[in-house]
Amino acid sequence: MTKRLRIIVVAMLVMLAGAWVGAFAGSRLAWEFAPDLPSGAAAGRLKETAFPGLQVYGGGNAKIIEPYGDGEGIRYGSVGYWVKHTTATQDVAAYSAGVRQRLTAAGWTVHDYDVATPEALVDGGNAYDATFWATRPGLVLSFSDHFWTGRPAYDSTGAAAFDLWRQEPSWMPAAAWGGAIGGAAIVLLLTMWVYRRARPAARGPLTVGALVSVALMLPSTLTPGQETPMDGPWWGGFYYFGLGPAVLAAIICGAILLYALTREPAVRATVRFLGRRPRVVGAVALVALLAAVLPWGLRMAGVPPCEPSGLPAEARDSTHVKIFVSNTSTPQERALIDAAIFRSRAGSLGELVWEPSSSGFRETYCGGGPVPDEAVATLPYYFDVDLSNTATFPALTDEVAGLAGVVAVRRTAD
């Protein structure tokens, strides 16, 4: 392979990597301008179509992307709507057929409607399930009706529910292609600049570094294909398998660009100028350090001893909830509260915080400082719950408020 051909091959590979990253950046940025999910009257009409006459929980807006529950990869963000079971919703086949008919009449296109054969559960009872998904311009809906018989009184019997996603806007492919073209062009220009600035002896190692960076981008392409519009985006590999290698590739590319930058005459002159004045550089660094540390030190010096005076203030727009429970509550009472949190479907499972020395307990009552021993006996324990969004708070309060041992349910600052 001739030298010129090697240069062309390397340039093409680097441009392809730049196009891949650019397409990801263009698509990801474009999603930030996607419309919000229905709210207000529009959400009300949707709830009435799916669940006429029933108390519907959930709703709100969704993040653009969110992690899977197991943390392995990402998916498009969604919000859930659900109802507690009634006699009507427990007839899974009939109720799901009614929802399908109402959505079709409202302009939705239904896909993969399925009513499963009833299945016996290991610990008694049966499971009844029906599912389908539907689309209309701008939205994707996934419906399910799960009903489980033979459950203990404190356990969930399932729910009729649907999740709502944004549908990919029609202009999204144009944003991805625009990003790809821009990424390839930027990388080509930077490659030419580095090649011109590099010493002949350094061009070989720099080429190897560039090829290693290209190879490190390959794991970011390992993402499952989209079988339905609810599946994760094609660029999901950047958030899972490809994250570490992509960061390493960025570091290598940064080092290559830094080397080329040091070859610029103006930069070299500045470095020589500062090198002849080490005291000035040291003084500037010391002033910057003091500016960063001094405010924190003054705040800490002025913090009075902690004297907990009650529960934290309410933060109405927060998705972080603390369910305060009496420190004299029984293990059974706390277990029933934990089961109610799970039944609510409002967010994460509850984590009981009770040790005075734990970081959560100290942060809640003393801003991170130690809690005085004499105050510990007066302070309630609490369950930490992260809501899926603010609209699910009523579902949580409906389940836990009034249970034995519950002192208060309060949204707090994250």
C-alpha positions, -999 to 999 in steps of 0.1 A, spaced: 0 0 0 15 33 -10 19 62 14 -8 83 -3 -33 53 -2 -26 48 35 -33 84 42 -66 82 22 -77 50 41 -69 65 75 -87 97 66 -118 77 55 -119 57 87 -115 88 108 -143 105 88 -166 75 93 -160 77 131 -167 114 130 -199 109 110 -211 83 135 -205 106 165 -220 135 146 -251 115 137 -255 106 174 -250 142 185 -274 156 159 -301 131 168 -297 135 205 -297 173 203 -328 172 180 -347 151 206 -344 181 230 -368 200 207 -394 172 205 -429 182 217 -439 175 253 -464 147 261 -500 156 264 -511 176 295 -541 194 307 -572 189 285 -554 167 260 -543 143 288 -578 144 303 -593 133 269 -569 105 267 -576 93 302 -613 94 296 -609 75 263 -589 47 280 -605 46 314 -639 63 313 -654 72 347 -624 59 367 -598 76 390 -567 77 369 -532 81 384 -500 92 368 -494 113 338 -471 143 335 -442 148 311 -413 124 305 -375 127 301 -362 123 266 -343 92 276 -341 72 308 -322 41 320 -338 7 320 -347 -6 354 -317 -29 355 -294 0 345 -283 -19 314 -288 6 286 -314 34 279 -348 37 263 -370 66 253 -387 82 283 -423 74 290 -450 82 316 -475 58 330 -513 62 336 -531 35 356 -563 27 375 -568 4 405 -588 -27 396 -626 -26 396 -650 -54 387 -649 -42 351 -611 -40 347 -607 -75 363 -625 -89 333 -592 -85 314 -604 -97 280 -635 -76 278 -620 -45 293 -589 -45 270 -612 -50 240 -632 -20 250 -600 1 254 -589 -10 219 -622 -1 204 -623 34 220 -587 42 210 -594 31 174 -624 53 173 -602 82 186 -578 78 157 -552 54 171 -538 25 151 -536 -6 173 -508 -33 170 -502 -67 184 -534 -71 205 -531 -102 227 -551 -118 255 -529 -144 271 -542 -178 283 -548 -176 321 -517 -189 339 -516 -205 374 -492 -188 398 -467 -207 418 -480 -195 452 -516 -198 443 -541 -179 422 -541 -171 385 -526 -144 362 -548 -128 336 -530 -105 310 -539 -85 279 -516 -62 260 -513 -41 229 -496 -10 216 -510 18 195 -497 48 175 -510 81 163 -490 111 149 -465 121 176 -474 95 202 -469 58 210 -491 41 236 -485 7 253 -516 -8 271 -517 -36 296 -543 -51 319 -528 -75 345 -550 -91 372 -536 -116 397 -560 -135 420 -552 -151 453 -529 -123 465 -526 -113 502 -545 -82 513 -514 -61 514 -502 -71 480 -510 -57 445 -535 -74 423 -522 -57 393 -537 -28 374 -550 -16 340 -525 8 327 -509 24 297 -475 40 291 -471 70 267 -440 78 246 -431 105 221 -430 92 186 -399 101 166 -405 134 148 -405 133 110 -375 157 109 -353 134 131 -335 116 102 -326 150 87 -310 160 120 -290 128 122 -278 131 86 -269 168 92 -249 158 122 -232 130 103 -221 154 75 -210 180 100 -191 155 121 -173 140 91 -163 175 79 -150 187 113 -130 155 118 -115 158 83 -105 195 89 -90 186 123 -71 157 108 -56 179 81 -46 205 107 -29 179 129 -11 164 99 3 198 89 14 207 124 30 173 134 67 166 130 73 139 104 86 116 131 54 120 151 29 113 123 32 75 126 23 74 164 -4 99 158 -19 78 130 -18 47 153 -36 68 180 -63 79 155 -69 43 144 -71 31 180 -97 58 186 -117 46 156 -116 10 169 -128 22 203 -159 36 187 -170 1 176 -187 -9 209 -210 21 207 -226 5 176 -237 -26 197 -273 -18 204 -304 -38 196 -325 -29 166 -358 -12 170 -386 -37 168 -412 -12 181 -412 26 185 -409 20 223 -374 4 220 -342 22 227 -326 46 202 -301 33 177 -274 54 194 -281 37 228 -247 20 227 -231 54 236 -248 50 270 -240 14 277 -214 -9 260 -197 20 242 -195 46 270 -162 36 284 -144 30 251 -159 62 237 -146 82 266 -111 66 261 -113 75 224 -121 111 233 -91 112 256 -68 99 229 -82 124 204 -78 152 229 -42 143 235 -36 143 197 -52 178 194 -33 191 224 0 179 208 -10 197 176 -20 228 195 14 230 212 30 231 177 12 264 170 37 293 172 15 315 193 9 287 219 46 279 220 55 316 226 29 318 254 44 287 271 79 301 269 66 334 283 50 317 313 79 293 318 102 323 324 78 336 351 71 307 375 63 330 404 35 347 385 20 313 375 22 301 411 6 332 424 -23 330 399 -28 293 408 -28 301 446 -54 329 441 -76 306 421 -74 279 448 -82 303 475 -112 317 455 -125 281 453 -119 270 489 -123 302 510 -161 306 506 -166 270 517 -143 274 546 -161 305 558 -195 288 555 -183 258 576 -167 281 602 -200 299 606 -222 268 609 -238 267 644 -243 233 662 -272 213 647 -305 216 666 -331 197 646 -365 214 650 -388 193 629 -393 178 595 -377 193 564 -396 219 544 -420 208 517 -406 212 481 -437 210 460 -421 204 426 -396 178 438 -397 141 427 -380 131 460 -403 120 487 -397 111 523 -424 91 542 -417 98 578 -426 70 602 -425 69 640 -393 56 655 -415 35 677 -433 18 648 -432 -20 647 -414 -40 620 -449 -52 608 -461 -16 605 -430 -7 585 -434 -38 563 -470 -28 555 -458 8 546 -432 -7 523 -459 -29 506 -481 2 501 -452 20 484 -448 -9 460 -486 -10 453 -487 27 445 -466 23 413 -454 59 419 -417 54 416 -388 35 432 -391 11 460 -388 26 495 -355 26 514 -358 28 551 -334 53 567 -331 50 604 -294 50 615 -285 84 630 -249 80 617 -260 74 581 -254 101 556 -291 103 546 -302 108 582 -276 134 589 -284 153 556 -321 153 564 -319 166 599 -286 184 602 -275 194 567 -248 166 567 -235 173 602 -237 149 631 -271 146 648 -269 153 686 -276 122 707 -303 140 727 -323 148 695 -322 113 680 -350 100 702 -374 126 689 -368 122 652 -388 98 630 -373 74 606 -383 77 569 -386 58 537 -369 75 507 -389 73 474 -380 87 440 -412 95 420 -412 87 383 -425 123 379 -444 148 401 -478 136 388 -475 103 406 -474 118 441 -512 115 447 -509 77 439 -483 74 466 -502 94 493 -534 75 486 -517 43 495 -496 53 525 -515 82 542 -533 70 573 -513 37 577 -502 29 612 -468 44 620 -469 71 592 -461 106 606 -461 126 573 -455 122 536 -435 151 523 -417 161 490 -382 173 499 -353 188 480 -332 163 462 
